[in-house]
């Protein structure tokens, strides 16, 4: 699979490979994190979330890892498919309930 | 209930005109959020309501912007005297304490010409 050590705006992977998208968050007091997928012309779509008392959570083909020490979040997508092509955002929940979004990463899946 | 609904999907307006957008959240969600998203950027928080109370407003929300949620159900976002810099996607989201995730609508794309 292909991974990104630091945040890059675009990630291009081959269909079937694993993808890893990284995100740095800003507030060490944030206790809830969400990954969203956004397709062109649509609103963000919930993928997976994780609370700060966990360091890993798995869903269907997706895994989120949380490293609170360095304030880093990653999204792993297994066996990436063309339908996974989209912009991916991480978001942290502030103590007032609003979401603060990180920079997006555009995932391009090559057939 | 099919999710968060926003109307209109697209709005083109002339500079200086007023525009109003509507958001219908998921019916049992008591929290409603407005965000603005410009091309290539993540959504930026504007304001949020818990029931009918507006609990927080971003500094991005100038005095030309006003949001209401009069009965704690649907919400409206009004922009007065629109400027070209207001061109963006306006997103609405809803949630309820204890739920996972925030559900977003498809947004209203505003173009000010």
Interface residues (C-beta under 8 A of the other chain):
Chain A: X34 X36 X41 X42 X43 X44 X45 X46 X49 X89 X91 X96 X97 X98 X99 X100 X101 X102 X103 X104
Chain B: X4 X31 X33 X40 X41 X42 X43 X44 X45 X48 X50 X55 X56 X91 X93 X100 X101 X102 X103 X104 X105 X106 X107 X109
